[in-house]
């Protein structure tokens, strides 16, 4: 296993760093205050919040705040280049290690969501939002938004009916439980 490597976050050099393990560090510095002089900040590892299944955090510089996601900063700092979106190899949205990230096209990323068993996307074209009365939302390519459903099986049936109406073969994940 490689040792943890720290690199500056672009635009926040000397203020924040990101590690190859997907951790964020606020560096020690003197912070000028308007009324009471200078506040001395110590180096510390930041806690992240989970937004949409992803680890996210807030960067602050010169009184301005910027919300961002950990995997995006890891990819930028460690040179995961290319076009498209950042994908997690193991489909664990909270595993932000540099060796678990890659760039893929939007289409490839959508195909990967069908493989996530208990993630935010339990089947292709169906997204899951916890803490709602109807947590399953169905979206199809041509038909657009089909609605919200109480159970995954209802959502899969609605998507299968939509695909059947347009004479397409439904994706195999629609019939998996």
C-alpha positions, 0 to 999 in steps of 0.5 A: 500500500502506498503512503498517504500523499497530500497536495494543495487544492487548486485555488486554495494553495496554502489553505487546504490540502487533499490526500490520496486517501480522500481526506481534506486538511485545513492548514495552520495559518493566521486568520485576520479578523475585523475587530479582534486582531488575528485568530491562529488556526491549527492544522486539522482534518476536516469532517465531511457531510454526505450530500446526495451520497457523496462526501462534500465539504466547504472551502473558505477563503477571503470570506467567500465559501465554496461547496465542493465534493471530495472526489472532484478535488482528489481527481483535480489534485492527482491529475485524473484527467479526461472528459466526462464525469468522475466514477468510483470503480467499486461503486462506493460513493464514499470511497474517494481514494485516488486509485478508486476514481476514473473519468468516464463518459456520462453514458458509461456512468449511467450504465454503471448505476445499474450495477449498484445493489444498495446505492442511490440507483437500485436499477437502471433508470430508477433513483432512490431518495430515502425519507420520502413517502414515495422514494423511487423515481423512474426516468426513461430516456425517451419518455422522460419522467414517469413519476414516484413510486412507493416500492422498487417493484412498482417502479420496475413495473412502470419502467418495463411498461414504458419500455414495452410500449415503445417496443424496446427490450427492457434492461435485465436489472428491471426484473431482479429483486 
